[in-house]
Amino acid sequence: KEYFTIFDSNKQVHTQYGIAPNMLTWVVVDPMLRVKCVLEASEKNFNFIKNFLQNSKPFQEGPVPALLLESVLEHSFCTTLIEYYNSQPSHISGVLTQNHERKAVNADNFSFKRRRDCALNDPSLVRNLQARIIRRVVPEIRKVFQCDVTGMDRMILSCYNAEERGCFGPHRDNTVPGAMHRLFAVSLNLNDGFEGGDLFFPEFSARGFCPPPGGAVIFSTALLHAVRPVTKGKRYACLPFVFNQASLDYAKQQERVTAPTNPL
């Protein structure tokens, strides 16, 4: 089991829960951020919470609202994308967050995210990737999620390397400026032969997902998700987002789209 303790130094959580700023209070939430108990800070209550957490059952192991698809990309195209990645300069992938002015910024946080990315700038590869997304992913999103996606952004290739214990901590993909328009993440695996690196959704289950080469996991950007550390080899992935005109228009009204987008 994993438990996280967060200290509310700026009193924002105190305000949200209606707690006096000078009060020390324990608020226990489950993985879906639903409040389980609120107790005044004391040694007695700390021991109660400690016992409660140690004896609690696993949150749930039910279905995860994600779409799994095989054979989105052919083996040869996966190989071509990996070769492209290895021929280009890569950089440490930052965490998209916001500053005190609510402006989108990329911040390095190696304890939270260990991955190297390169931009997919080859026009032919971009067109071929889009063609496969249009033919093999868009209709399934329409069928499963009843949503017509019309655009795609963040054309990147990524590598999680066991030498760095490549991973990405729990996060959501649509909570900051520059990302509000993104509706679904498309996580395409490009290879096998590595260990670890599975994608999981802690709000719903500890089950990990790792599709075969060319396969994809498609999920709402609002879902909390994470990538476990790669413990052997390298996991290569292609990680675009898709959206539609309505989500793009709303984000533009909020002046929160900063990344280039590509129509499908």
N, C-alpha and C positions, 0 to 999 in steps of 0.2 A: 504494500500500500504506500501511496505517496500523499503527504500532507504539506500544505504550504501555509506559512504564517506571514501575514502582511501587516506592517505597522503603519497606521494612518497618520503620518507626520504632518501633513498639511490640513488635516481635519475635514477633507472632502467627504469621506465616508461617514464621519460623524454627522455632517449636515444632511446627507441623503437619508440616513436612518433616524434623524430627529434626536440625536444624542447630544447632550451638552458637551461643548468642546473640552471642558476640564475633566470629563469623566473617562476613566479607563474601562472599556467594555469589551467582552468577547462576543463576536458574531460568527457563528459557525454556519457555513453554507455548503450545499452539496455541489457536485460537478456541474449542475445546471444553474448554479448561483441562486438556488432557492434557500431561504433562511431556514435552518433547522432549530437553532436556539440562540437566544440573546441573554447573556448573563453578565452581571457586574464582575469586574476583575477582582479576584481574590484567590488565595491559595486553595481554598475548598473547591471553588468553581473550576479552577485550572485542573485539579485532579479529576473532577467530574468529566470535564471535556476530554482530558487525556484518556480516561477509561472508555468514554463514549466512542472515541475514534478508534481505539485499539480493538474494540469489540463489535464495531459496525460491520455489517455484511457488505460485500461488493455492491456498488451503487446499482448497476443494472448491466445485463449482458444481452440486451435486446437488439432488434434490427437497427442498422445504421442507415440514415436516409441519404445514401450515396449510390451512384450508378457505376457499375463495373462493366467495362467493355473490353473484349479481346480484339486483336487484329485491327486496331485503328491505323497503325503504321506497319508496313511490311518490314521484314528483317533487313532487307537491303537498304531501305530508307533510314532505319534506325542506325545502321552502320555508317551511312553517309553523314548523319547528324553528329555522331560521336567523332568521326574523323574531322568534321568541321570544327567542333569544339576544341579538339586537341591541336588544331592548326592556328587557333586564334589566341590572343592574349585574354586571360580571364582575370577576374578581380574578386576580392572578398565581397560576398553579398551582404549588404546592410539590411537593417530592419526599417521598414517604412513606418514612420511615426510622425508626430507633429511637435512643433515648438510651442513656446508660451503664447505666440500669436496665432496659433492654429494653422500654421503653414506646414505643408508636407516637407519632411526632411528624411534623409537616409542616415541612420546612425549605426555605427559598428557596435555589435554586442556579441563578442565571440563566445561568451559563456551561454548565450541563448540561441545563437544561430551560427553554425559552422558549415558554410557552403561557398563554392566558387561558381560564378556565373560568367557567361559571355553572351553578347547580343547576337541574335541571328539577323545578319544584315544582307546575306546573299538573296537577291530578289527571286531567283529561281527556286531556292529552297523555301522561301516564305510562301510563294505561290503554291508550291506542291504541298506544303503543310496545311495551308488554308483549304486547298481542294479536298484533302482527306478529312479535315474537321467538318467541312460543309456536307460531305457525302456520308460520313460514318458517325458523326457525333451530334450535329445539329438536329437531325430527325429524331434521335433518341431523347434529347433534351425536351423537344416538343412533346413527345409521347409520354415521357415519365413525369416531367415537371410542368407540362402544359405552358411552356414559355417559348416564344419565338426569339431566338438570339440572332442579331444582325451584325455584330462587330466583334473584334478580337484585339486584344492588346497584350503587351509585355511579351515580345517575341524573344525569349531567352532560352539558352541551354544551360544546364546546371550539373554540377558534380558534387556529390557527397562522398568524401574520401575517408577511408578507415584510418589513415595516418593522422587525420585531424579529428577522428571520431565525429565525422560530419553528421549534423542533426539540426533540428529546428524545434524550439520549444512551443508550447501551446499558444495559439494566436488565432485571430480572425483576419480576413483579408479585405474587409470593406468598411473599416471603422475610422479611417483617417482621410484627410483631404488628399485628392489624387487617386482615391480608390473606391469612392462611393458608387461609381457607375458599374463596377464589376459585379455581375450576378453569380457566375459560376466559375470555379477553378477547374482546369483540365490538367490533371497530373499524369503525364505520359511517361512510362518507363521505357528506357531505350536498350537496356541490357539485363543480363542475369549474371550469376557467378559471384555475387557479393552476399554478405550476411548482414542482417539488421536492416536499417533504413526503411522500415515499414511505416506506412501512414496510418494514424489512428485518430479516433474522435472521442476524447475523454468524456464528453457530456453523455455519451450513449454506451460506450463499451471500451474495454481494453483490447479488443480484437484489432489486429493489425492487417493492413491491406498492402499487397505487393504484387501487382499484376505482372504477367509475363512480358517479355520484350514486345513493344508495340501496343500493349494494352494500356488502358486508362482508367483512372478513378475520377469521376465528375461529381462535384458537390457544391452546394451553396457556399458562397464566400462568407456568409454569416455564421457558419458552423465553426465551433472551436476545433482545431485540429493541430497535429504535431507530427514530426518525423523522428522516429527513434534513431539512436546513433548507429552508423554503419560500423561494424566491428571487423569486417574483412572485405578487402577489395574496394571497388568504387561503384557507386550507383550513379548512372547518368540519367538525366530526365529532361524533358521539355515541358515548360510550365506556363502556358498562356492562360489568360482569362477571356471569358466571353461576356457580352452584354447586349442590350437592345437599345433602341432609340429613346424609349421612355426613360430608362435609367440614365442614359447619357445626357438627355435634356435636363433632367432634374439636377444632376451633378453640376452641369454648366451653370444653371441658375444659381447654384450655391457657390460658384467660382472655385470648385474644388477638383477639377480635372486638370492635371498638369502633364500627364504622360501621353505620348502619341497613340492614336488608335487607328485600327485598320478595319474598313468595312469587309464583311464576308460576302 
